[in-house]
Amino acid sequence: METKELLKKVKKIEIKTRRLSNHIFSGQYHTSFKGRGMTFSEVRQYQYGDDFRAIDWNVSARNNEAFVKIFEEERELTMMLMVDCSGSQHFGTSEQNKKEIITEIAATLAFSATQNNDKIGLILFTDEIELFIPPKKGKSHVLRIIRELIEFQPKSQKTNVSVALEFLSSVIKKRAIVFLISDFMTSDFQKPLQIASKKHDVTGIRIYDEREKSLPNVGIIQMQDAETGELVWIDTQTPATRLAYEKNYTSKVSTCQNMFSKCAAGLVETETNESYVSKLLTYFKSRA
């Protein structure tokens, strides 16, 4: 992509997503996530009404009287955007494909974090870590993230969410707000998700297209797996074929939803032809 065209696209996304983050999301983001991270401040003598679970038993034993731990809200948080850039993200049958929606969502979240003076980092992944941008503050840093989301060309087309989550746990030591954005067409990542969710505040954002849910009756068509390149002929006139397609999709979605629920991680699901704005706002409000 030429530099002039890239800058034009970056500017277009900045104008749209910055407006959303300024007028809609920054307040909801602050309410939903600020105060979730607490850091130790000091100990003081136990007072009537204090939560007994906050008692520091070691200090209390040394002083022969009860002391409690005092925590304060972290003034600065870190947001990590984990973005699936595998081949399936280029699929779309509406005005925008999944990659374009993902870019807008990531940019909106990044600007919302910037409004709260938080750091933002980026992990682009396929079945390997394609790019890691360490967390930093500032508009120029957010614009760099948007540029990478638009023009980055991954080496692989396949997906492995486990690899991304394991990498996150190894490089981000301090508790972070994590948005894992993918279509989650792979499902074998429960253990690393569980580990990451215990350490970080993890939310999955699942992007999908209506044609992934069901097949129209359009005769015999050739379909290609976006991640493996495999070509197959499908007879969509057969009811059994269309039913099997729907059941396969439903099974994958159910597995994904159950996995996030078991790991106590949030999940937002949005289709390419609907408003991700309302979906995110509903989710933020449910956390407030």
MIKEKOL-526709 format. One record per residue (C-alpha): residue number from 0; residue in one letter; x, y, z. Coordinates in pm, 1 decimal. Each point is the difference from the previous one (the first is absolute). Layout:
N
{atom NUM,"A",{X,Y,Z}}
...
# end
This chain:
288
{atom 0,"M",{0.0,0.0,0.0}}
{atom 1,"E",{135.0,343.3,-94.3}}
{atom 2,"T",{81.1,238.3,285.5}}
{atom 3,"K",{-255.3,258.4,-115.5}}
{atom 4,"E",{-279.9,-257.3,-16.1}}
{atom 5,"L",{99.6,-145.3,338.3}}
{atom 6,"L",{-1.4,341.0,169.0}}
{atom 7,"K",{-341.2,70.9,-150.7}}
{atom 8,"K",{-139.0,-323.8,143.4}}
{atom 9,"V",{158.8,63.9,340.0}}
{atom 10,"K",{-151.2,350.1,8.5}}
{atom 11,"K",{-343.9,-130.3,-96.5}}
{atom 12,"I",{3.6,-261.7,276.9}}
{atom 13,"E",{141.7,251.8,250.0}}
{atom 14,"I",{-281.5,250.2,-66.5}}
{atom 15,"K",{-273.5,-263.2,35.1}}
{atom 16,"T",{134.8,-191.6,298.7}}
{atom 17,"R",{132.0,302.1,189.5}}
{atom 18,"R",{-347.8,157.0,-17.0}}
{atom 19,"L",{-150.2,-319.3,139.6}}
{atom 20,"S",{256.2,-23.7,277.4}}
{atom 21,"N",{-30.0,369.3,93.7}}
{atom 22,"H",{-378.6,20.7,7.3}}
{atom 23,"I",{-108.4,-352.2,89.0}}
{atom 24,"F",{263.5,-242.5,119.1}}
{atom 25,"S",{245.3,189.4,218.7}}
{atom 26,"G",{-246.6,43.0,286.3}}
{atom 27,"Q",{-128.4,-356.4,-28.4}}
{atom 28,"Y",{354.9,-132.9,-20.7}}
{atom 29,"H",{96.5,192.4,313.5}}
{atom 30,"T",{-304.0,-126.1,191.5}}
{atom 31,"S",{44.7,-358.6,-115.9}}
{atom 32,"F",{372.1,-44.5,53.0}}
{atom 33,"K",{139.9,269.9,227.6}}
{atom 34,"G",{29.9,-126.8,352.8}}
{atom 35,"R",{14.5,-364.2,-106.8}}
{atom 36,"G",{374.7,6.4,52.9}}
{atom 37,"M",{95.7,60.9,362.8}}
{atom 38,"T",{351.3,40.9,134.3}}
{atom 39,"F",{125.2,-43.8,359.9}}
{atom 40,"S",{50.2,325.8,189.1}}
{atom 41,"E",{60.6,-66.3,372.2}}
{atom 42,"V",{-117.6,-180.4,312.8}}
{atom 43,"R",{-186.6,157.2,290.7}}
{atom 44,"Q",{-165.5,-116.5,321.1}}
{atom 45,"Y",{-327.1,-183.2,-40.4}}
{atom 46,"Q",{-307.9,220.0,52.3}}
{atom 47,"Y",{-357.4,-101.9,67.0}}
{atom 48,"G",{-172.1,-70.1,-330.9}}
{atom 49,"D",{317.9,-98.7,-190.0}}
{atom 50,"D",{-23.1,-310.1,-217.9}}
{atom 51,"F",{165.4,-283.6,193.1}}
{atom 52,"R",{125.8,-137.3,-333.3}}
{atom 53,"A",{233.0,300.0,-20.0}}
{atom 54,"I",{181.6,-91.8,321.6}}
{atom 55,"D",{376.6,-38.0,-44.0}}
{atom 56,"W",{59.9,-300.6,222.8}}
{atom 57,"N",{379.7,24.0,-5.7}}
{atom 58,"V",{6.2,363.4,115.4}}
{atom 59,"S",{-278.4,-68.6,251.8}}
{atom 60,"A",{195.9,-290.3,151.8}}
{atom 61,"R",{313.8,211.8,40.3}}
{atom 62,"N",{-189.5,281.5,174.1}}
{atom 63,"N",{-248.8,-209.1,200.0}}
{atom 64,"E",{-287.9,200.7,-138.8}}
{atom 65,"A",{-195.0,1.5,-325.5}}
{atom 66,"F",{126.9,194.9,-301.6}}
{atom 67,"V",{-166.7,24.0,-343.1}}
{atom 68,"K",{143.4,54.9,-345.8}}
{atom 69,"I",{-101.8,323.3,-173.1}}
{atom 70,"F",{-25.1,8.1,-378.4}}
{atom 71,"E",{-48.9,292.5,-233.7}}
{atom 72,"E",{-125.2,23.9,-355.7}}
{atom 73,"E",{271.8,-14.2,-259.5}}
{atom 74,"R",{22.5,338.3,-168.3}}
{atom 75,"E",{142.2,-145.7,-317.6}}
{atom 76,"L",{-111.3,-315.4,-175.2}}
{atom 77,"T",{130.0,-190.9,-299.4}}
{atom 78,"M",{-219.1,-108.8,-289.4}}
{atom 79,"M",{118.3,-283.8,-221.8}}
{atom 80,"L",{-164.2,-49.0,-339.3}}
{atom 81,"M",{44.4,-357.0,-123.5}}
{atom 82,"V",{-107.8,-16.8,-362.4}}
{atom 83,"D",{-39.9,-308.7,-217.6}}
{atom 84,"C",{139.2,80.8,-346.7}}
{atom 85,"S",{-40.9,-346.7,-153.6}}
{atom 86,"G",{-150.0,-59.4,-344.0}}
{atom 87,"S",{-360.0,-36.3,118.1}}
{atom 88,"Q",{-8.2,365.5,109.4}}
{atom 89,"H",{-18.1,111.4,-364.1}}
{atom 90,"F",{-339.6,-163.5,-44.0}}
{atom 91,"G",{-311.1,215.8,-23.3}}
{atom 92,"T",{-321.7,20.3,-198.9}}
{atom 93,"S",{-120.8,341.5,122.4}}
{atom 94,"E",{152.0,343.8,-58.0}}
{atom 95,"Q",{296.1,-75.8,227.7}}
{atom 96,"N",{190.5,-321.6,52.6}}
{atom 97,"K",{104.0,-130.1,340.7}}
{atom 98,"K",{345.3,159.1,-13.6}}
{atom 99,"E",{-143.5,348.0,-60.6}}
{atom 100,"I",{-243.0,-36.3,292.9}}
{atom 101,"I",{280.0,-129.8,222.0}}
{atom 102,"T",{217.1,299.8,-88.9}}
{atom 103,"E",{-277.4,244.5,91.5}}
{atom 104,"I",{-75.6,-174.2,330.0}}
{atom 105,"A",{368.2,-13.1,96.4}}
{atom 106,"A",{46.9,368.7,-86.3}}
{atom 107,"T",{-310.0,101.6,198.6}}
{atom 108,"L",{120.6,-191.0,306.1}}
{atom 109,"A",{350.4,145.0,-33.6}}
{atom 110,"F",{-125.7,359.7,-13.8}}
{atom 111,"S",{-228.2,-69.1,298.3}}
{atom 112,"A",{302.1,-117.8,199.5}}
{atom 113,"T",{196.2,306.2,-111.6}}
{atom 114,"Q",{-276.3,224.6,135.6}}
{atom 115,"N",{67.8,-158.2,339.6}}
{atom 116,"N",{378.3,39.6,-30.7}}
{atom 117,"D",{54.6,-375.6,-17.5}}
{atom 118,"K",{265.1,-189.9,-193.2}}
{atom 119,"I",{-97.0,-200.5,-308.6}}
{atom 120,"G",{185.4,-296.8,-148.3}}
{atom 121,"L",{-65.6,-224.2,-300.8}}
{atom 122,"I",{50.1,-367.4,-77.0}}
{atom 123,"L",{-72.9,-113.0,-356.9}}
{atom 124,"F",{-17.7,-376.8,-30.2}}
{atom 125,"T",{-78.6,-287.5,-234.8}}
{atom 126,"D",{130.8,-339.6,106.3}}
{atom 127,"E",{309.1,192.7,109.5}}
{atom 128,"I",{71.9,343.1,143.0}}
{atom 129,"E",{18.5,225.2,-304.9}}
{atom 130,"L",{58.2,334.5,174.9}}
{atom 131,"F",{34.5,128.1,356.0}}
{atom 132,"I",{-17.2,371.2,80.2}}
{atom 133,"P",{71.8,58.7,372.0}}
{atom 134,"P",{-246.8,219.7,193.0}}
{atom 135,"K",{54.9,375.1,-22.7}}
{atom 136,"K",{-204.6,318.4,28.8}}
{atom 137,"G",{-84.9,270.3,-248.7}}
{atom 138,"K",{-181.7,77.1,-322.0}}
{atom 139,"S",{299.7,-72.8,-223.0}}
{atom 140,"H",{28.0,-345.0,155.9}}
{atom 141,"V",{-370.1,-69.7,-65.9}}
{atom 142,"L",{39.6,113.0,-362.4}}
{atom 143,"R",{291.5,-240.3,-40.4}}
{atom 144,"I",{-223.1,-282.0,127.1}}
{atom 145,"I",{-270.9,97.0,-251.9}}
{atom 146,"R",{255.8,4.2,-283.6}}
{atom 147,"E",{113.2,-350.0,89.4}}
{atom 148,"L",{-359.4,-124.4,18.7}}
{atom 149,"I",{-63.4,133.4,-350.6}}
{atom 150,"E",{313.5,-97.4,-189.3}}
{atom 151,"F",{171.9,-281.6,187.7}}
{atom 152,"Q",{52.0,-311.3,-213.6}}
{atom 153,"P",{24.9,-316.7,213.4}}
{atom 154,"K",{234.2,-283.8,-88.7}}
{atom 155,"S",{-264.1,-264.5,76.5}}
{atom 156,"Q",{-369.9,-32.7,-79.4}}
{atom 157,"K",{-84.2,-249.0,276.7}}
{atom 158,"T",{-125.6,59.5,356.6}}
{atom 159,"N",{120.5,-107.6,343.7}}
{atom 160,"V",{-153.4,201.5,284.7}}
{atom 161,"S",{193.5,-201.5,260.5}}
{atom 162,"V",{331.1,129.8,-135.6}}
{atom 163,"A",{-120.5,359.8,37.7}}
{atom 164,"L",{-128.6,-48.0,356.2}}
{atom 165,"E",{317.8,-176.2,109.9}}
{atom 166,"F",{205.8,285.2,-144.9}}
{atom 167,"L",{-216.7,254.5,183.6}}
{atom 168,"S",{56.0,-176.3,332.5}}
{atom 169,"S",{376.2,-7.7,-58.1}}
{atom 170,"V",{52.4,366.1,-97.5}}
{atom 171,"I",{-264.2,195.0,196.2}}
{atom 172,"K",{74.5,-46.7,368.5}}
{atom 173,"K",{-220.2,274.9,143.5}}
{atom 174,"R",{-378.0,-43.4,-2.9}}
{atom 175,"A",{-146.4,136.7,-325.6}}
{atom 176,"I",{-332.1,51.6,-174.2}}
{atom 177,"V",{12.7,-244.2,-292.0}}
{atom 178,"F",{-222.2,-3.2,-308.0}}
{atom 179,"L",{41.2,-319.1,-201.8}}
{atom 180,"I",{-153.5,67.5,-343.8}}
{atom 181,"S",{-61.3,-290.1,-237.8}}
{atom 182,"D",{-267.2,-207.0,-173.3}}
{atom 183,"F",{101.2,-288.4,231.6}}
{atom 184,"M",{-42.9,-264.4,-267.5}}
{atom 185,"T",{255.3,-199.0,200.9}}
{atom 186,"S",{-94.6,-122.4,346.2}}
{atom 187,"D",{293.4,-173.2,167.0}}
{atom 188,"F",{117.5,278.4,231.6}}
{atom 189,"Q",{-187.1,-44.1,329.4}}
{atom 190,"K",{303.4,-62.1,222.7}}
{atom 191,"P",{205.0,306.7,-109.6}}
{atom 192,"L",{-320.2,210.4,11.8}}
{atom 193,"Q",{-61.5,-114.5,356.7}}
{atom 194,"I",{356.5,89.2,100.5}}
{atom 195,"A",{-17.4,341.4,-167.7}}
{atom 196,"S",{-342.3,78.0,152.8}}
{atom 197,"K",{128.7,-61.1,352.1}}
{atom 198,"K",{272.1,258.4,-52.9}}
{atom 199,"H",{-167.1,248.8,-234.4}}
{atom 200,"D",{-344.5,144.1,-71.2}}
{atom 201,"V",{-73.1,-185.8,-325.4}}
{atom 202,"T",{-281.5,70.4,-245.6}}
{atom 203,"G",{-43.2,-187.2,-326.0}}
{atom 204,"I",{-157.3,179.2,-295.9}}
{atom 205,"R",{-133.4,-247.5,-257.3}}
{atom 206,"I",{-53.2,137.5,-351.1}}
{atom 207,"Y",{-207.8,-207.4,-240.6}}
{atom 208,"D",{-177.8,27.3,-334.3}}
{atom 209,"E",{-356.0,-109.9,-79.1}}
{atom 210,"R",{122.6,-241.1,-268.3}}
{atom 211,"E",{199.2,-187.5,263.3}}
{atom 212,"K",{-326.7,-85.6,177.1}}
{atom 213,"S",{-189.2,-146.6,-292.8}}
{atom 214,"L",{25.8,-78.9,-371.1}}
{atom 215,"P",{-251.9,129.1,-255.3}}
{atom 216,"N",{-136.9,-238.8,-259.3}}
{atom 217,"V",{204.7,110.2,-303.2}}
{atom 218,"G",{85.0,-334.4,-161.5}}
{atom 219,"I",{343.5,-156.4,-21.4}}
{atom 220,"I",{275.0,242.2,101.4}}
{atom 221,"Q",{372.4,-15.0,63.5}}
{atom 222,"M",{117.4,109.4,344.6}}
{atom 223,"Q",{351.6,65.4,125.9}}
{atom 224,"D",{135.9,-29.2,353.0}}
{atom 225,"A",{155.5,342.5,63.0}}
{atom 226,"E",{263.8,-141.9,233.1}}
{atom 227,"T",{107.0,-319.6,-180.9}}
{atom 228,"G",{-85.5,92.7,-358.8}}
{atom 229,"E",{-188.4,-327.5,-47.5}}
{atom 230,"L",{-268.3,8.2,-272.4}}
{atom 231,"V",{-319.2,-205.3,22.8}}
{atom 232,"W",{-321.3,-22.5,-202.5}}
{atom 233,"I",{-322.8,32.8,202.4}}
{atom 234,"D",{-351.3,-83.9,-115.2}}
{atom 235,"T",{-206.3,262.5,182.3}}
{atom 236,"Q",{-322.4,-134.4,-152.2}}
{atom 237,"T",{10.7,-293.5,242.8}}
{atom 238,"P",{-182.5,75.4,329.4}}
{atom 239,"A",{225.7,-243.4,185.7}}
{atom 240,"T",{308.5,193.9,-114.2}}
{atom 241,"R",{-140.3,334.0,113.9}}
{atom 242,"L",{-108.3,-150.4,333.6}}
{atom 243,"A",{343.0,-153.8,60.4}}
{atom 244,"Y",{160.5,338.4,-77.0}}
{atom 245,"E",{-224.0,175.5,253.3}}
{atom 246,"K",{57.3,-265.9,265.5}}
{atom 247,"N",{376.7,23.8,-41.5}}
{atom 248,"Y",{-11.4,377.0,46.5}}
{atom 249,"T",{-237.0,-19.1,297.6}}
{atom 250,"S",{223.1,-256.9,167.9}}
{atom 251,"K",{308.2,222.3,-36.2}}
{atom 252,"V",{-184.0,302.9,138.6}}
{atom 253,"S",{-135.8,-196.5,296.2}}
{atom 254,"T",{346.1,-134.1,80.0}}
{atom 255,"C",{143.6,351.5,-10.4}}
{atom 256,"Q",{-272.9,145.0,224.0}}
{atom 257,"N",{32.9,-280.3,255.4}}
{atom 258,"M",{376.3,37.0,7.5}}
{atom 259,"F",{-7.9,372.1,78.3}}
{atom 260,"S",{-269.0,-57.5,263.0}}
{atom 261,"K",{198.5,-276.8,175.1}}
{atom 262,"C",{310.8,218.2,4.2}}
{atom 263,"A",{-192.6,297.9,147.6}}
{atom 264,"A",{91.2,213.1,-302.1}}
{atom 265,"G",{-236.0,240.7,-175.1}}
{atom 266,"L",{-122.8,-55.8,-355.0}}
{atom 267,"V",{-150.9,243.5,-251.2}}
{atom 268,"E",{-137.1,-132.8,-329.8}}
{atom 269,"T",{-70.6,223.3,-297.6}}
{atom 270,"E",{-85.9,-64.4,-364.1}}
{atom 271,"T",{165.7,185.3,-287.5}}
{atom 272,"N",{-329.9,157.7,-110.0}}
{atom 273,"E",{-112.5,127.0,342.7}}
{atom 274,"S",{112.5,274.6,237.0}}
{atom 275,"Y",{293.9,-100.3,214.7}}
{atom 276,"V",{-53.1,327.2,187.3}}
{atom 277,"S",{-321.9,-114.6,165.8}}
{atom 278,"K",{149.1,-341.0,79.2}}
{atom 279,"L",{302.9,150.8,173.9}}
{atom 280,"L",{-209.1,256.2,188.9}}
{atom 281,"T",{-235.3,-270.3,126.6}}
{atom 282,"Y",{298.2,-201.9,118.2}}
{atom 283,"F",{167.1,296.6,172.0}}
{atom 284,"K",{-323.8,91.0,177.7}}
{atom 285,"S",{-44.8,-358.6,120.1}}
{atom 286,"R",{339.8,22.7,171.5}}
{atom 287,"A",{-54.5,337.7,163.5}}
# end
